[in-house]
Amino acid sequence: MSDSADGSGRAGLRNLRTIADYQFGAGAGAALFPSADSLTIKRTTSGRPQQVHADAGRIVSFGTDGRFTLGLEGGRRLHEALAHPAYRVVVDDESEPFVRDEKNVFTKFVLEAGAEIRPGDEVLVVHERGELIAVGTAQLGADTIEDFETGMAVNVREGAPASD
């Protein structure tokens, strides 16, 4: 079941923006769900929002825990809107092809992590050049990611294909 994101229903556009602002910081809701966009909200049979799509792809899925999981399109939108290094895990050349291929990020390849990142947070995986290369879920907090030499930092959900 899908409907236009016109703000109607129990969890309209305004509510989705509020959740995004809470999860990612002020301005994230407007970046993920701009008024000018043609968005589609897929809902469960009970009417709860399940996924939000734009023409360019999936922006977010809405978990039963009340938090968003990012699609690559949602990651692109946040990458443009949030100041560096917010919700970013920055990796080097060595891990870039693996991350793009949806392999997980390990701490030894992380150059920087946004200070606000906690375990379970949705994050943007960014190459040191500044390009978004994947989205996923942080497995460790920012301090731990930067301090540890071993261990998984980010469980990658969706990688961005390399641009030629």
Residue pairs with C-beta under 8 A, 6 or more apart in sequence:
1 42
1 43
1 44
1 45
2 40
2 41
2 42
2 43
3 9
3 40
3 41
3 43
4 38
4 39
4 40
4 41
5 12
5 13
5 16
5 33
5 37
5 39
5 40
5 41
5 52
6 12
6 13
7 13
7 14
9 41
9 43
9 47
10 47
10 48
11 41
11 48
11 49
11 62
13 33
13 35
13 39
16 29
16 32
16 33
16 41
16 49
16 52
16 62
17 29
17 30
17 32
17 33
18 29
19 29
19 62
19 66
19 67
19 68
20 28
20 29
20 31
20 32
20 33
20 60
20 68
21 27
21 28
21 29
23 67
23 68
23 122
24 78
24 82
24 86
24 87
24 122
25 82
25 86
25 87
25 116
27 81
27 82
28 78
28 81
28 82
30 81
31 77
31 78
31 80
31 81
31 82
32 52
32 59
32 60
32 68
32 74
32 77
32 78
33 39
33 52
33 59
37 54
38 54
38 55
39 52
39 53
39 54
39 59
40 52
40 53
40 54
41 49
41 51
41 52
42 49
42 50
42 51
42 52
42 53
43 49
43 50
44 50
48 62
49 62
50 61
50 62
51 58
51 60
51 61
51 62
52 58
52 59
52 60
52 61
52 62
53 59
54 73
56 73
56 76
57 71
57 72
57 73
58 71
58 72
58 73
58 74
59 70
59 71
59 73
59 74
59 77
60 68
60 69
60 70
60 71
60 74
61 68
61 69
61 71
62 68
63 69
67 122
68 74
68 122
69 122
69 137
69 157
70 78
70 122
70 124
70 135
70 157
70 158
71 135
71 158
72 132
72 134
72 135
72 158
72 159
72 160
74 135
75 124
75 132
75 134
75 135
75 158
76 132
78 87
78 124
79 88
79 124
79 126
79 132
82 88
84 130
85 112
85 113
85 114
85 115
86 114
86 116
87 114
87 116
87 117
87 121
87 122
87 123
87 124
88 112
88 113
88 114
88 123
88 124
88 125
88 126
89 105
89 110
89 112
89 113
89 114
89 117
89 123
89 124
89 125
89 126
89 138
89 145
89 153
89 154
90 110
90 111
90 112
90 113
90 126
90 127
90 128
91 99
91 105
91 109
91 110
91 111
91 125
91 126
91 127
91 128
91 133
92 109
92 111
92 127
92 128
93 127
93 128
94 109
95 105
95 106
95 109
96 127
96 133
97 162
99 105
99 125
99 133
99 134
99 156
99 159
100 133
100 134
100 159
100 160
100 161
100 162
101 159
102 134
102 156
102 157
102 158
102 159
103 156
104 136
104 152
104 153
104 154
104 155
104 156
105 125
105 134
105 136
105 152
105 153
105 154
105 156
106 150
106 151
106 152
106 153
107 140
107 144
107 145
107 146
107 148
107 149
107 150
107 151
107 152
107 153
108 149
108 150
110 145
110 146
110 153
111 128
112 146
113 138
113 142
113 145
113 146
113 153
114 123
114 142
115 142
116 142
117 123
117 138
117 141
117 142
117 145
118 138
118 141
118 142
119 138
119 139
119 140
119 141
120 137
120 138
121 137
121 138
122 135
122 136
122 137
122 138
123 135
123 136
123 137
123 138
123 154
124 132
124 134
124 135
125 132
125 133
125 134
125 135
125 136
125 154
125 156
126 132
126 133
127 133
131 160
131 163
132 160
133 159
133 160
134 154
134 156
134 157
134 158
134 159
134 160
135 156
135 157
135 158
136 154
136 155
136 156
136 157
136 158
137 154
137 155
137 157
138 145
138 153
138 154
139 151
139 152
139 153
139 154
139 155
140 148
140 151
140 152
140 153
144 151
145 153
